[in-house]
């Protein structure tokens, strides 16, 4: 007998209301009437004006800047609908913050990606739906189901009109080789790899380029763009080594600090990100282009609610 989880109920915090609106529209649903507000001392309060009893609740909230506020919002929303007897609670987290702290690299470091997983589980989430985790093994930090979506096919298809025999896909570091290979396989292209080192957090230095990029157009592929130092240095290195044009793409546009200015003044012809994180400002020369992942999440939500496989989404 098929398990009935109830009707879909969409709730959102303040992190990315535009994406939540698009997902709800794709599903033909309205976002539940709710308000997440802050008291004068910074504490978060909320009011959900609709019943969620017995319903399949999907809380849409990336944990982007301000990370800690948005994380607390989703935890409080989960607790609220749990206490209101929701049938199932699905945490839809397009961008999973703290994912870069996924292991210990030296003594006395936290594994904050695991801590956040524990917080979501203890709060009462029954399932997590996220996209392009910084490290795939973070799925194993959860004791509840995790549906790990990817924007790579969508981003790759965005470049179909510019690719040719003179195009190469480039991973900006050794850790992103699998991602670049998946991207390249969709377009049937070769890959190259940039070897870099990090003197300290949010800083990167290019050491070497592995692969043939001279006289070719290059597409840099990454998952998270924070200060944009890595992607801009990579683009400069590719141009110095003889690349013709350099494009870039990433799933999550954190774009903190000097990131926008760096991209505006970089060698990049165009930089594509998704709307997993809202873009607050663009380059004056419009180098940054945003593609929406609303349909991807809407289809996943529809299939999860209907107890259907979501693997077909990636075919």
ZAZA-681781 format. One record per atom (N, C-alpha, C): x, y, z. Coordinates in steps of 0.05 Angstrom, whole numbers, plus 5000, padded with zeros to 4 digits. Layout:
ZAZA-681781
XYZ/...
END
This chain:
ZAZA-681781
501749765000/500050005000/501850255000/501150444982/502750694980/502350865005/504550965015/504451135039/503551415031/501451515043/500451785038/501551985057/503152175047/504452365064/502752625066/500552645053/498952885054/499653075031/498153295030/498553495009/501053655014/502153754991/504553924993/503954195006/505554265025/505354535038/508054665036/508254895023/510755035019/510955265040/513155265055/513755475074/516555575068/516955835072/519655945067/520456145089/523056165094/524156365111/524856615095/526656775105/527357025091/529757005072/531056765071/533656745057/533356795027/531456665014/531156684985/528256654977/526756864982/523856854977/523256844947/524956964931/524456954902/524656664891/526556514900/526756234891/524356074902/523656114927/521255974938/518756044922/518456294914/516156364897/516156224871/518456194858/518656064832/518055764835/519155644857/518555354861/515655304866/514355474882/511455454887/509855484862/510755674845/509355724819/509555474801/511955364800/512355114784/510554884794/510054884820/508454664831/505454734830/504754974822/502055064822/500955094851/502655174869/501955204897/502455494906/501055564928/501655824942/503455764965/505155954972/506755934996/505055985020/505355825040/503755855064/504056125077/501956235088/501956495101/503556475127/505956575127/507556565151/509356815152/510256875175/512057105178/514257035197/516757085188/519157045205/520257315211/520357385236/521257655244/523357645265/524557875271/526657895291/525758085314/526158005338/525758175361/528058375362/527658585379/529658795380/532358705389/532558485403/535158375412/536358185392/535058135370/536057955349/534857685349/533357605370/532057345371/530057325348/529657085338/527857035316/525156925326/523057035316/520356945322/518856895296/516756735297/515256685273/512256635279/510656665259/507856605261/506956465235/505956225237/504956075213/501856085216/500556205197/497656255199/495956035187/497155835175/495655615163/496255355177/494355175176/494754905187/496754745171/498354585184/500154405171/499754115180/497654075196/497153815208/496853595186/498553395188/498353165170/499353225142/500453455137/501253525110/504253485105/504953465079/507753425071/509053695068/510453785089/511454055090/514254075079/514654265061/517254325049/518154605056/520254625073/521154885082/523554965065/523355175049/525355255030/527055475043/529655425048/531355615062/534255545057/535655675039/538555645037/539855775061/542055665070/543455785093/545755965083/544956165068/546856355058/547056605076/548556805068/548957045085/546257195090/545657265115/547157205140/546756915148/548856765148/548756475151/547456385177/548356505199/547356405225/544356475229/543556715220/540656785221/538956595204/539856535180/538356365163/538356075172/540455995185/540555725197/538555705220/538555905237/536655905260/533755925250/533356075228/530556085218/529555815210/531155655195/530155395186/529855205210/531555225230/531355055254/528755125268/528155375271/525755465285/523255385269/523355415243/521055335226/520555035228/522654875228/522354585231/521054525258/522054645279/520854595305/517954675307/517254895294/514454995295/512554805281/513354705257/511554525242/511454245255/513754165268/513753915282/511653925305/511654145320/509854165342/506954215333/506654275307/503954315296/503054055282/504453835286/503553565276/503653545246/505753655233/506153615204/506453315199/505553225176/505752945168/508652875163/510153035149/512952995143/514253265139/516653295149/518053555147/520553525129/520553665107/522653655088/524153915088/526753915095/528354155094/529654185067/528654385052/529754435025/531854655027/534354575025/536654755030/538254765004/537554944985/538954964960/541955004963/542755174983/545555204989/545955135019/547654935023/548154825050/550654965061/550155155079/552355305091/554055125110/556455215115/558455075132/559454815119/558754765093/559554515080/562654505076/563954735076/566854725071/568354635096/567054635119/568354525143/567354235147/568354065129/567253785128/569253575139/571553665149/573553475159/575553635175/577153485191/579253605206/581853605189/583053835185/585553845171/587853895190/587253975214/589254015235/587953985262/589553985283/588453935309/586554155318/584454075334/582554255346/580854405327/580354295303/578454415284/575754275287/573554425283/570954305284/570254185257/568254005257/567053905232/564254015232/564054265224/561554405227/559354305208/560154195185/558154075167/556553855181/557853695198/556553485213/554853605235/555853825248/554253955269/551654055258/551754185235/549254285223/547354055216/548453835206/546753605200/545353505226/546853505248/545653415273/543453615282/543953865279/541954065287/539354035271/539553995245/537153965229/535653715237/537153495242/535853245250/534453265277/535853375297/534753405323/532353595323/532453805307/530253985305/527653855296/527953635280/525553485271/525253445242/527353505226/527153465197/527053155191/525253075173/525052795165/526752745140/527352955125/528752925099/530153185093/532353175079/533753415069/533953395039/533353615026/533653634997/535553864992/537853804980/539854004976/541153974949/543054144942/544254144915/547254194916/548654034901/551554074897/553054134923/552953944942/554453974966/557454004960/558854154976/561754194972/563153924972/562253744988/563453474988/561053274990/560953084972/558752904971/558452734996/560652685010/560452515034/558952645057/558252905054/556653035075/553952895077/552952775056/550452625057/550552415080/552952305084/553252095105/553252205133/553252475136/553152595163/550252585174/548352525157/545552525165/544652235170/542852215190/541551955195/538651955184/538052145167/535552165153/536052165123/534052115106/534552125077/535452395068/537352395049/538352635036/538052605006/536552784993/536452784964/538353004954/540452904940/542653084932/542353144902/541253384896/540853464869/543453594858/543553624831/545853754819/544953934797/546254154794/545654344773/547554314749/549454124751/551554094730/550354044702/548353864699/547253834671/545954094661/544654244678/543354494670/545454694662/547654724678/549754914672/551154834646/551654574643/553054474619/551454544594/548854484595/547054544572/547054844565/547555004585/547655294580/549855374562/551955214560/554355274544/554355134517/552154984510/552154824486/552654994460/551755244460/551955404436/554755514432/556555504452/559155614448/561355404446/560655154452/562754944452/563454854424/565954774421/566854654396/569354494401/570654414380/573054254383/575354404397/575154674398/577154834411/576354914439/574654754452/573754814479/574654604499/575454694522/576254514543/574954594570/574154394586/573054444612/575354434632/575354634651/577654654669/576554644698/577854474714/577354464743/579254664756/578254844772/580055044785/581854934807/581354684815/583054554835/582754254832/584554104846/584553814845/581953694856/580853824876/578453714889/575953724871/575953884850/573653914833/573753754807/575653564806/576053414780/573553254773/572353124792/569952964786/567753134776/567453374788/565353554778/565853644750/568453714744/569153804717/568753574697/569453324705/569153104687/566253054681/564453074700/561653034696/560553254676/561453494680/560753714663/561653664634/564253584632/565453534606/564153304591/563353094606/562052864593/559452944580/557953124591/555453214579/555853344552/558053494550/558653644526/560753504508/561653264517/563653104503/566153274498/567353384519/569653554518/571953434535/574453514529/576653434546/576753624571/578353544591/578653714615/581553784619/581953994635/584554074645/584154134674/586454134689/586354174718/588354384726/587454554744/589254754755/590154664783/592754644786/593854574813/594354834828/593254854852/593555094868/594155024896/594955224912/595255184940/593955424954/593155374979/591855584995/593655665018/594955905017/596555995039/594956035065/592356125061/590556155083/587656155072/585656155089/582856145081/582256375062/580656315041/579756515021/581956625004/584356495004/586456574986/587556334971/588156364946/589056144930/591256234911/593256074906/595456134887/595655904867/595655974841/595955784820/598755684818/599155424818/601855304817/602455194790/600455064777/601054924752/598354874737/598454834711/596154764695/596654494682/594954304688/595254034677/593254004654/594253964629/592553934606/593154144585/591954104562/592454284539/590354494537/591054754541/589154964540/590055184520/592355164508/593455364490/591755384465/590855624458/589255664434/586355564437/585455504461/582755394465/581055584482/578455554479/576555684497/576255504522/576255624545/576155474570/573655534586/572455334598/570155364616/570955264644/571255454662/571855384690/569355304704/569455074719/567054964732/567754934762/566055054779/566455034808/563754994821/563754944848/561254914862/560455164877/562455284891/561955524907/563855744899/562855984894/564456224890/564056404913/566156444929/565856614953/567056884947/569656924952/570957174946/571857204917/571556984902/572156974873/575156984867/576856964888/579756974884/580656734867/579656494874/580456254859/579756274830/577256344823/576356334796/577756554779/578156784791/579457004777/582456944772/583856844792/586656764788/586856544768/584956354768/584956144748/584556244720/582756434717/582256554690/584756704681/586056844699/588556984691/590756794683/590956574698/593056374691/592456244664/589956184659/589256064633/589856254610/589256504613/589856704592/592956724588/594356724610/597356744609/598556504594/597256274596/598256034584/597055994555/595656194545/594856184517/591956124511/590256104531/587356064526/586256304511/584356254492/583156464477/581056614494/578956484501/576856604517/576356424542/575756554564/575256404589/572456464599/570856264603/568256284615/568256144642/566356204659/566256074685/563356014693/563055814710/560455754721/560755624748/558755654765/558655534791/555855514800/555355324818/552555294828/551855514848/553555564868/552855744890/554456004889/553156224883/554456474883/554356614910/556156534928/556356674954/557156964950/559157014934/559957274925/560257474948/561957404967/562457584990/564757764985/564957975002/567258155001/567658274973/570158244962/570758374936/569958214912/568358004915/567757824893/566657954868/564658124871/563358254848/565458424833/566958584847/568958754834/571058584820/571858364832/573858194820/572858074794/570357974794/569257854770/568858064748/567958304756/567658524736/570258594722/572458594736/574958664724/576658434715/575558194714/577057954708/577257894678/578657684671/578957594643/576457434635/574657384653/572257214646/570457364626/569657214606/567757324586/564957334598/564257124613/561657094625/561856904648/560356954669/560356784692/557456714699/556856454700/554156354704/553856234732/551856324746/551156204772/548156134773/547355974793/544555924796/543356114817/540756094821/539456264841/539056114867/540855924873/540755794899/541155994922/542756204915/543156434933/542356684917/540856864929/539957104914/542357284907/542457374882/544457564873/543557844880/544957974899/544158234909/544958464891/547158424876/547958624857/549558494834/549558614811/550958504788/553258684780/554958584762/557058744751/555858964733/557159204732/556159404713/556259304685/558159124678/558359014651/556858754648/555158684668/553358454666/554858194660/557258164671/558657914667/557357674681/555857724702/554557504717/551757454707/551257214700/548557134691/547456914709/544956944716/543656764735/541656584721/541856324725/539856134715/538356014739/535855964736/534255874759/534155574761/534255474786/534055194792/531255124803/529355304799/526755264811/525355014799/525654974773/524254744761/525454484772/528154484776/529454244787/528354174815/528154374832/527154324859/524154264859/522654394842/519754344840/519254054832/520753964812/520353684803/521153484824/523353544839/524153364861/522053364882/520953594889/518753604910/516353444901/515653474876/513253334865/513653034866/516052944860/516552654860/516852544888/518052694906/518252604934/515552584946/513752774941/511052764952/509552524941/510052454916/508752224903/510151964907/512251954924/513751714929/514851594903/515951774886/517051684860/520051744860/521551594844/524451634841/525051904830/527152034841/528052294829/530452254811/531552014809/533851974792/533352044763/530852024754/530152084727/530652374720/530752544740/531252834735/533952874722/535852694728/538652734719/539152594692/537152454681/537552304656/537252494632/
END
